[in-house]
Amino acid sequence: MRKPGYYREDWFIALLVGIALGAAVLANSVWIERLELLAYDTGVKLTHRTPGAAAEIVIIAIDDPSIQAIGPWPWPRNILAQALDRLADTKPRAVGMLLDLTQPQADRGLAALRVVRDKLTAIAPPSPELNELRELLARTETELDADAALAQAFAKTPQLFLPMLVDVAEQNGAAAAAAPAYLQRHGLINAIPPVDEITLPHRIKNLRPPLEQFARHAGGIGHLRARIDPDGGARAIYTVLEHDGQFFASLPLLLAASSLGFDSRGIEFDIGSGIRVGKLFVPTDAAGRTDIGLYSPSAGKTQAFAIYSFNDLRNGAVASSAFTNKVVLIGLSAQNIGTNSPTAFMQPEWTANAVASVLNQDFYTRPSWAALTEIGMLLVVLLYLMFALPRLSANSAALVTLLLFVGLFGAEQFLMVSEKTWLRTAAPALLLLAGHLAIAAKRFIFGERQRSEAESDSVHNYRMLGLTFQSQGQFDMALDKFRKLPVDDSVLDLIYPLALDFERKRQFHKAGAAYDYILQHDSSFRDCVERRKRASQGDQAMSLGTLIIDGTEKPTLGRYHIEKEIGRGAMGIVYLGRDPKINRQVAIKTMALDQEFEPAAREGARERFFREAETAGRLHHPNIVTIYDAGEDHELAYIAMEYLEGKELATYLEPKKQLAFDWILNIAIPIVDALAYAHRNDVVHRDIKPHNIFFNEASGGVKVMDFGIARIAAANRTQTGLVLGTPSYMSPEQISGKRVDGRSDLFSFGAMLFELVTGDTPFDGDSFAALTHQIINGPTPDIRKLRADTPPRLIAIIKRLLQKKLTKRYQSAEDLKRDLEQCRDELAEWA
């Protein structure tokens, strides 16, 4: 066999990746540099810092509230002067103005006023009136000269430091024009000369110093420049910049030195090594830069530095002690004002970080051995990819690569956090991942491309297994086997009847999945489109506890065939069903347990359902609906009961309609007889009302329905503090949530009897709260006012039934039945 070419070898792929990455590193690839900076930022964030000198730095922010209160920026400088006068009185240790003071700010009328002043001066001889006019012009000139006012404020402010704005050239770039004389006195004197020109720091290309009238009052003038990284962030400061053979310190360095009691003459610059201020040493690279730390808020605080609004300072809303003996920075923080760069020193919080880093000696360094170590890591990774990884299995190679990656990243983070040393490992880590992925991709591309189709005997086995599972009723297993067959019309012919089986079992979601599989391969296969819609409707109906009855295939519920929907009750939907074993019609009441109850309460609800159904099923009385069966089918619980001919008693009730008293009593007495029987068997109905009484007008038969149904249907609601029953017919103890017995049913029966006699319910209200208040506290209405011909005995019976106190009510249904029979006999005698 011909041996594959070297270009297919793992070592060659690894070498290509190494060469490409090495070229990117040498070309200072922005993306690799961004990865390095991302790892650097992670180490900075993980480093624990104590506030130290950060607690001695205060920021006065020209923020949005200040802009709103004072007016658009820039403000007249006499506003700054007023605030500085107030600040000077607090005796700060040092004040840094982080504002552009390179251009004069004069009122438009000031020049014209000075021309008038000069002309008046030339007029002779002077007179009292002329002198008075000259004095007025002098005062007006003073008020309009905002720069003079600010300069006076600077003169009163001790240890004031101002910025000069600069552009930076490359190292050893062309020198700019000489600095003005008033600026040269702020250059560093104690600078150790460089050994050669290569070690010179970066030079200033364009210089814009503050105005001389401001500079003459400054304790120091420093530049505001940071190193801008490829991602737009700034992580290092230029401690010193060179200009025309003179060195100028950064403003943060001057502020830190002033805090320690030194001016620019106390700063010693060892070019290529670092900066020394007293006992402090700030290490720098050859270009005079140093990477600083960034401070986070300490425990219980939201900011790393104390920040006060400029407007609060101007209005005297800040205690003077907040600035006493502190380094105070004044700068812009309002949105859309000044520089938008998040890294420029003009932002006071960034400057505060730089000052705190100098004072706390908080720097990140790159030691002399870092570059060689990084080259060594690249070589080690390349050797691993070329010679070690090809000898490992896929799993072992992935594990070793992962461990190496974690080791590289972990080593960088450990050195950052513990030693504050930056070792750049992003390039070796990227080489590791890229090389591993390239070799893995090569193995996949040049490996086993051809994958054989399933053998004919395997296809046959899947087909036979699927049919076997289907015949055993294991439809899920059957569908799984059929899906493994190469799809053709014969396979779709197998899955179609399986989908029908899912439908018959009311597993509509699975039926839909089977139809979807068919339609993916043949969008017009038989009637799958219509079947899929029907399955979706069935799935939605099942989620609501509803059965689909469309005349094509009647569903089953347990062993019962569902004929049609005949109503909706307290539990759910009521269906007319047929028991196929004895060909008997039944009424089937359903409840969707998964809709009515939360998952955690569903099992308890299921137990209560069957317990209440069992209790009601024990009742055998000619005036109580007989319960035949109870069960559950796919989270749909049901009760099969006697199917009744007739109407609910509620259909005979109309407002103000007066029913015959003998008709009423002939219906009431069987109801009470049924309640007496139930109460003797310790069963309380809890929801006696006209809707739960069925009357067959042809036979005169009366049936009480739904014993225990109210308790079943509201089992989930009682947990939230609601009560069972229909409000208009509830007893006071029911409304109060107390334990109820048979006397509660008698109260509900009394309310229903009141309505049968008068056509109105005894208690009414505009709201549930008003209704319940009437039931608990309101008087029973006088029946005579509603129906004057009501027999006195019947009035007495109803009045006793509707007593608020249990002890004054009928104590048993037997007593009530006896009184009702006597009332009926009296009516018969009168007739």
TIVEXBA-76341 format. One record per residue (C-alpha): residue in three letters; y, x negated, z. Coordinates in steps of 0.5 Angstrom, whole numbers, plus 500, padded with zeros to 3 digits. Last residue first. Example, Ala and Ser with C-alpha at 12.3 -4.5 7.8 and 13.67 -1.06 7.14 Angstrom:
BEGIN
SER498473514/ALA491475516/
//
This chain:
BEGIN
ALA544715600/TRP546714607/GLU538713609/ALA537708604/LEU543704606/GLU541704613/ASP534701611/ARG537696607/CYS541694613/GLN535694617/GLU532689612/LEU538685612/ASP537684620/ARG530682620/LYS531677614/LEU537674619/ASP532673625/GLU527670620/ALA531666617/SER532662624/GLN538661629/TYR543665626/ARG550662627/LYS554662634/THR550656636/LEU551652629/LYS559653630/LYS563654624/GLN560662624/LEU559664616/LEU552667618/ARG555671623/LYS561674619/ILE556675613/ILE551679618/ALA557683621/ILE560685614/LEU553687612/ARG552692619/PRO559694618/PRO557697610/THR562694605/ASP566700602/ALA573696603/ARG571691599/LEU576685599/LYS580687604/ARG574690608/ILE571683607/ASP576679612/PRO576672610/THR573667614/PRO578663618/GLY579656616/ASN577650620/ILE571647617/ILE570651610/GLN578651609/HIS579643610/THR573642605/LEU577646600/ALA583643601/ALA580636601/PHE576638594/SER583640591/ASP586647590/GLY582650595/ASP578656596/PHE573659602/PRO569666602/THR567665594/ASP570671590/GLY566677587/THR566681594/VAL559683595/LEU555677591/GLU561672593/PHE560674601/LEU552673600/MET553666597/ALA557664603/GLY552667607/PHE546663604/SER550656604/PHE551658612/LEU544660612/ASP542653609/SER546649614/ARG542653619/GLY535650617/ASP537643619/VAL543638617/ARG544631620/LYS552630620/GLY556628614/SER562632616/ILE561636609/GLN554638611/GLU556640618/PRO561645616/SER556648611/MET557647604/TYR557653599/SER564652595/PRO563644596/THR556644592/GLY551640596/LEU550633598/VAL555629602/LEU559622599/GLY559616604/THR557611599/GLN550611600/THR550618600/ARG551617592/ASN545614591/ALA540619594/ALA545625591/ALA539627585/ILE533626590/ARG537630596/ALA539636591/ILE532636588/GLY529637595/PHE528645594/ASP530646587/MET529653585/VAL529659589/LYS525665585/VAL527672585/GLY522677581/GLY525684579/SER520685574/ALA525686568/GLU531683571/ASN528676573/PHE532673577/PHE533665578/ILE537663584/ASN539655584/HIS545657580/PRO547662585/LYS548657591/ILE543654596/ASP544646596/ARG541643602/HIS534646601/VAL531644608/VAL524643609/ASP521643616/ASN515647614/ARG517653618/HIS524652614/ALA521653607/TYR518659609/ALA524662612/LEU528660606/ALA523664602/ASP524670606/VAL531669606/ILE531669598/PRO526675598/ILE531679602/ALA538677598/ILE535680592/ASN533687594/LEU540686599/ILE544685593/TRP541691589/ASP542695595/PHE549693595/ALA551695588/LEU555689585/GLN563689585/LYS566684580/LYS572682583/PRO571675579/GLU564675576/LEU557674578/TYR551676574/THR550669571/ALA550666577/LEU544669579/GLU540664574/LYS537668569/GLY530670567/GLU523667565/LEU521662569/TYR517655567/GLU513653573/MET515645575/ALA514638572/ILE518633576/TYR520627572/ALA522620573/LEU525616566/GLU524608568/HIS519608562/ASP515614564/GLU515616571/GLY511622575/ALA511628578/ASP507635578/TYR506642579/ILE512644583/THR512652584/VAL519655584/ILE519659591/ASN519666592/PRO512667591/HIS511662596/HIS507655596/LEU511649598/ARG507643598/GLY511641592/ALA517640595/THR515635600/GLU511631594/ALA518631590/GLU522629596/ARG517623597/PHE516622589/PHE524621589/ARG525617595/GLU520612593/ARG523611586/ALA530611590/GLY528605594/GLU525601588/ARG532603584/ALA536600590/ALA537593588/PRO537595581/GLU543599582/PHE541607581/GLU543613577/GLN542609570/ASP535605571/LEU533612575/ALA534616569/MET532623572/THR528628569/LYS527636570/ILE521638566/ALA520646566/VAL512648564/GLN508651559/ARG501651560/ASN496649554/ILE491647560/LYS490640558/PRO496639553/ASP501641558/ARG507643555/GLY514642556/LEU521645556/TYR526640558/VAL531639563/ILE536634563/GLY539630569/MET538631577/ALA543636578/GLY541640572/ARG542640565/GLY538645560/ILE533648555/GLU532641551/LYS526642547/GLU518642546/ILE516636550/HIS509634550/TYR507633557/ARG502627559/GLY507623561/LEU513625557/THR511625550/PRO516625544/LYS516630538/GLU515627532/THR519630526/GLY523635529/ASP529631532/ILE527631539/ILE530624542/LEU529624549/THR535623554/GLY535618560/LEU542615558/SER539609556/MET533613553/ALA538616548/GLN541609546/ASP534607545/GLY533613541/GLN539613537/SER538605535/ALA530607533/ARG533613529/LYS537608525/ARG532603524/ARG527609522/GLU532611516/VAL533604514/CYS525603514/ASP524608510/ARG519604505/PHE522597504/SER529597502/SER532591505/ASP525587504/HIS525580508/GLN530582513/LEU529589513/ILE522588516/TYR524584521/ASP529589523/TYR524594523/ALA520590528/ALA526589532/GLY528596532/ALA521598534/LYS522594540/HIS528597542/PHE525604541/GLN519603546/ARG518610546/LYS511609546/ARG511613539/GLU516609537/PHE513602538/ASP507605535/LEU511606529/ALA513599529/LEU506597529/PRO505602523/TYR510598519/ILE508591521/LEU502591518/ASP505593511/LEU510588512/VAL504583512/SER501585506/ASP508585502/ASP509578504/VAL511574509/PRO507568511/LEU504570518/LYS507567524/ARG510574525/PHE504578525/LYS501574531/ASP507576535/LEU507583533/ALA500584536/MET502581542/ASP507585543/PHE503591541/GLN498590546/GLY495597545/GLN488595544/SER488596537/GLN494593536/PHE491586539/THR485586535/LEU490587529/GLY494581531/LEU488577532/MET485579525/ARG492577522/TYR493571526/ASN485568524/HIS486570517/VAL493565517/SER489560520/ASP483560515/SER488560510/GLU491553512/ALA498554515/GLU503550510/SER503543510/ARG509539513/GLN512534508/ARG518530510/GLU514525515/GLY518520516/PHE524517512/ILE529522514/PHE527523521/ARG526516523/LYS533514519/ALA536520524/ALA533517530/ILE535510528/ALA542513527/LEU542516533/HIS540510537/GLY546506534/ALA551511535/LEU549512542/LEU549504544/LEU555503539/LEU559508543/ALA557505550/PRO559498547/ALA566500545/ALA567505551/THR566499556/ARG573496557/LEU573493564/TRP579495568/THR579492575/LYS582496580/GLU576493585/SER573499588/VAL575505583/MET576501577/LEU570496578/PHE565502579/GLN568506574/GLU567501569/ALA560500571/GLY558507571/PHE560508564/LEU556502562/GLY550504567/VAL550511565/PHE549509557/LEU544504559/LEU540509563/LEU541514557/THR539509552/VAL532507556/LEU531515557/ALA532516549/ALA527510548/SER522512552/ASN522519549/ALA522517542/SER517511543/LEU519504544/ARG518498540/PRO524500535/LEU529500541/ALA527493543/PHE529489537/MET535491533/LEU538497538/TYR537492544/LEU540486541/LEU546490539/VAL547493546/VAL546486549/LEU551483543/LEU556489545/MET556487552/GLY557480551/ILE563481547/GLU566486553/THR564480558/LEU568475554/ALA574480554/ALA574481561/TRP573474564/SER581473564/PRO581479569/ARG584485567/THR588488572/TYR590495575/PHE595496580/ASP597499587/GLN601493591/ASN604499595/LEU611497593/VAL610496586/SER605502585/ALA610507589/VAL616504584/ALA612506578/ASN609513581/ALA617514582/THR619513575/TRP613517572/GLU616523577/PRO623522575/GLN622523567/MET626518564/PHE621513565/ALA618516558/THR610518559/PRO610525558/SER615525552/ASN619531551/THR625527552/GLY632530555/ILE632538555/ASN626542553/GLN624544560/ALA628542566/SER625535569/LEU631531568/GLY633525573/ILE636523580/LEU631518584/VAL632517591/VAL629511595/LYS629513602/ASN633511608/THR636518609/PHE634523603/ALA631528607/SER635527613/SER641530610/ALA638537610/VAL638540603/ALA642547602/GLY648543601/ASN650547595/ARG650540590/LEU643538594/ASP640545592/ASN643545585/PHE639538584/SER633541586/TYR629537591/ILE622534590/ALA618530595/PHE613526592/ALA605527590/GLN606534590/THR602541592/LYS601538599/GLY596540604/ALA592534603/SER596529599/PRO598530592/SER596525587/TYR599518585/LEU598515579/GLY597507579/ILE600502575/ASP598498569/THR602491568/ARG606489563/GLY610482562/ALA607480555/ALA602475557/ASP599480562/THR602482569/PRO601481576/VAL606484581/PHE606480587/LEU609482594/LYS611477599/GLY619477597/VAL619480590/ARG614476586/ILE613478579/GLY607476574/SER603470571/GLY605470563/ILE612468565/ASP613467573/PHE619472574/GLU622471581/ILE626477584/GLY631476589/ARG636474585/SER635482582/ASP637484589/PHE632484595/GLY632488601/LEU625491601/SER627498598/SER632494593/ALA626490590/ALA622497589/LEU629500586/LEU629493581/LEU622494579/PRO623501578/LEU629500573/SER625494569/ALA627487570/PHE632484565/PHE630477562/GLN636472558/GLY634468552/ASP638473548/HIS634479551/GLU627478554/LEU624484557/VAL621484564/THR616489568/TYR614493562/ILE610498565/ALA603501564/ARG599507563/ALA603511558/GLY600517554/GLY601518547/ASP594517545/PRO595511542/ASP598508548/ILE606507549/ARG608502554/ALA613504558/ARG621502558/LEU627504562/HIS631498563/GLY634496569/ILE641495571/GLY643493579/GLY647494584/ALA652498580/HIS659499581/ARG661495575/ALA656498571/PHE660505571/GLN666503568/GLU662498563/LEU659504560/PRO651504561/PRO648499556/ARG645501549/LEU641495547/ASN636495540/LYS631490539/ILE629488546/ARG624482546/HIS617483549/PRO615477554/LEU615470552/THR608467553/ILE607465545/GLU614461546/ASP611455550/VAL610453557/PRO615459559/PRO621457564/ILE620460571/ALA625466572/ASN629466578/ILE636468575/LEU634475572/GLY639479568/HIS644483572/ARG650478571/GLN649479563/LEU651486563/TYR658485565/ALA658480559/PRO656485554/ALA649483551/ALA648478545/ALA646481539/ALA638482538/ALA633477538/ALA628477532/GLY621479535/ASN617473539/GLN613479542/GLU614485538/ALA621489539/VAL622494544/ASP628499544/VAL633499549/LEU637504554/MET640501560/PRO639505566/LEU643505573/PHE642503580/LEU646505586/GLN645501592/PRO651504596/THR654510593/LYS662510594/ALA663506588/PHE658511584/ALA663517586/GLN669513583/ALA665512577/LEU663519576/ALA670522577/ALA673517572/ASP668519567/ALA670526569/ASP677525567/LEU680532566/GLU682533574/THR685526574/GLU689527568/THR691534571/ARG694530577/ALA697525573/LEU700530568/LEU703534575/GLU706527577/ARG709526571/LEU712533571/GLU715532578/ASN718525576/LEU722529570/GLU725534574/PRO727529579/SER730525573/PRO728519570/PRO733515565/ALA730514561/ILE724517557/ALA719512555/THR714515561/LEU715522558/LYS712519551/ASP706516555/ARG704522559/VAL705526552/VAL700522549/ARG695522555/LEU695529555/ALA693529548/ALA687524549/LEU685529555/GLY685535551/ARG678534548/ASP675533555/ALA672526556/GLN665524556/PRO664517555/GLN657514552/THR651510555/LEU650514561/ASP644517559/LEU640519566/LEU635516570/MET640515576/GLY636511581/VAL639511588/ALA637506594/ARG636506602/PRO640513602/LYS645514607/THR646521607/ASP654521606/ALA652518599/LEU648524597/ARG654529598/ASP659524594/LEU653524589/ALA653531588/GLN660532587/ALA660526582/LEU654529578/ILE659535577/ASN665531575/ARG660529570/PRO661535566/TRP654538565/PRO650536559/TRP646541559/PRO647548560/GLY650552566/ILE650551573/ALA645556576/GLN641557570/ILE641549569/SER639548576/PRO634553576/ASP631550570/ASP631543573/ILE635537574/ALA630534579/ILE632530586/ILE626526587/VAL625523594/ILE621516595/GLU619514602/ALA612518602/ALA610514596/ALA611508600/GLY604509603/PRO601515600/THR594513601/ARG590513594/HIS583514592/THR581512585/LEU577517581/LYS583520577/VAL584512575/GLY577511573/THR577518569/ASP584515566/TYR580509564/ALA574512561/LEU579516557/LEU583510555/GLU577507552/LEU575513548/ARG582513545/GLU582506543/ILE575507540/TRP579513536/VAL585509534/SER581503531/ASN584496533/ALA582493527/LEU577488530/VAL574494534/ALA573498528/ALA570492524/GLY565491530/LEU563498530/ALA561497522/ILE558491524/GLY554494529/VAL552500525/LEU549496520/LEU545491525/ALA542497528/ILE540500521/PHE537493519/TRP533493526/ASP530500525/GLU527497518/ARG529502512/TYR533497509/TYR528492509/GLY524495504/PRO518499505/LYS511495504/ARG507498498/MET500500500/
//
